[in-house]
Amino acid sequence: MEDKRIERINELYHKSQSVGLSEEEKLEQTQLRKEYVASIRRNLRGTLEHVSFVNPDGSVTKASELKNK
């Protein structure tokens, strides 16, 4: 997610705490938060696809293989 969008999320948050948001701004805030959460999930999934576990018997299992079991 772009830094400008994260800055906008923060601006809307601070404004909501001080003077409140208009309905349009509330909708924008909701949409930006959804995009942010989706971005975090994509990044986490990408990271987890590269994770491997070492089993007690010494074998290595990739996290993506565990998902299919």
CORTA-V649296 format. One record per residue. N is the residue number from 0. RES is the residue in one small letter. SS is DSSP state (H for helix, E for strand, L for the rest). PSI is psi in degrees with one decimal (* if undefined). D_FIRST is the distance of its C-alpha to the first C-alpha in Angstrom with 2 decimals. Layout:
n=N res=RES ss=SS psi=PSI d_first=D_FIRST
n=N res=RES ss=SS psi=PSI d_first=D_FIRST
This chain:
n=0 res=m ss=L psi=142.5 d_first=0.00
n=1 res=e ss=L psi=149.0 d_first=3.77
n=2 res=d ss=H psi=-33.7 d_first=6.56
n=3 res=k ss=H psi=-38.3 d_first=8.48
n=4 res=r ss=H psi=-38.9 d_first=6.94
n=5 res=i ss=H psi=-40.4 d_first=7.39
n=6 res=e ss=H psi=-39.7 d_first=10.67
n=7 res=r ss=H psi=-40.2 d_first=11.61
n=8 res=i ss=H psi=-45.4 d_first=11.39
n=9 res=n ss=H psi=-40.8 d_first=13.60
n=10 res=e ss=H psi=-46.6 d_first=15.83
n=11 res=l ss=H psi=-38.3 d_first=16.51
n=12 res=y ss=H psi=-50.0 d_first=17.31
n=13 res=h ss=H psi=-38.6 d_first=19.70
n=14 res=k ss=H psi=-38.8 d_first=21.25
n=15 res=s ss=H psi=-31.5 d_first=21.85
n=16 res=q ss=H psi=-25.7 d_first=23.67
n=17 res=s ss=H psi=-64.0 d_first=25.79
n=18 res=v ss=L psi=-11.0 d_first=26.80
n=19 res=g ss=L psi=165.9 d_first=25.04
n=20 res=l ss=L psi=149.9 d_first=22.88
n=21 res=s ss=L psi=168.1 d_first=24.20
n=22 res=e ss=H psi=-39.6 d_first=23.78
n=23 res=e ss=H psi=-41.9 d_first=21.39
n=24 res=e ss=H psi=-36.0 d_first=19.17
n=25 res=k ss=H psi=-41.5 d_first=19.45
n=26 res=l ss=H psi=-42.5 d_first=18.30
n=27 res=e ss=H psi=-43.7 d_first=15.27
n=28 res=q ss=H psi=-44.7 d_first=14.50
n=29 res=t ss=H psi=-45.0 d_first=15.09
n=30 res=q ss=H psi=-44.0 d_first=12.88
n=31 res=l ss=H psi=-39.0 d_first=9.82
n=32 res=r ss=H psi=-40.0 d_first=10.79
n=33 res=k ss=H psi=-43.6 d_first=11.26
n=34 res=e ss=H psi=-40.6 d_first=7.86
n=35 res=y ss=H psi=-46.2 d_first=6.67
n=36 res=v ss=H psi=-41.4 d_first=9.74
n=37 res=a ss=H psi=-39.3 d_first=9.37
n=38 res=s ss=H psi=-43.5 d_first=6.31
n=39 res=i ss=H psi=-42.9 d_first=8.65
n=40 res=r ss=H psi=-42.0 d_first=11.52
n=41 res=r ss=H psi=-45.1 d_first=10.59
n=42 res=n ss=H psi=-41.4 d_first=10.21
n=43 res=l ss=H psi=-43.5 d_first=13.40
n=44 res=r ss=H psi=-42.0 d_first=15.24
n=45 res=g ss=H psi=-39.3 d_first=14.70
n=46 res=t ss=H psi=-45.7 d_first=16.07
n=47 res=l ss=H psi=-27.0 d_first=18.87
n=48 res=e ss=L psi=-20.4 d_first=20.00
n=49 res=h ss=L psi=7.1 d_first=21.06
n=50 res=v ss=L psi=139.0 d_first=22.92
n=51 res=s ss=E psi=147.1 d_first=26.70
n=52 res=f ss=E psi=138.2 d_first=29.36
n=53 res=v ss=E psi=119.0 d_first=32.83
n=54 res=n ss=L psi=160.6 d_first=35.44
n=55 res=p ss=L psi=-29.0 d_first=38.67
n=56 res=d ss=L psi=-0.2 d_first=40.60
n=57 res=g ss=L psi=-10.8 d_first=38.49
n=58 res=s ss=L psi=158.7 d_first=36.72
n=59 res=v ss=E psi=132.3 d_first=32.98
n=60 res=t ss=E psi=129.6 d_first=30.90
n=61 res=k ss=E psi=147.6 d_first=27.32
n=62 res=a ss=H psi=-36.0 d_first=25.09
n=63 res=s ss=H psi=-28.0 d_first=24.54
n=64 res=e ss=H psi=-33.6 d_first=28.34
n=65 res=l ss=H psi=-31.7 d_first=28.63
n=66 res=k ss=H psi=-33.1 d_first=26.42
n=67 res=n ss=L psi=-8.6 d_first=29.02
n=68 res=k ss=L psi=* d_first=31.98
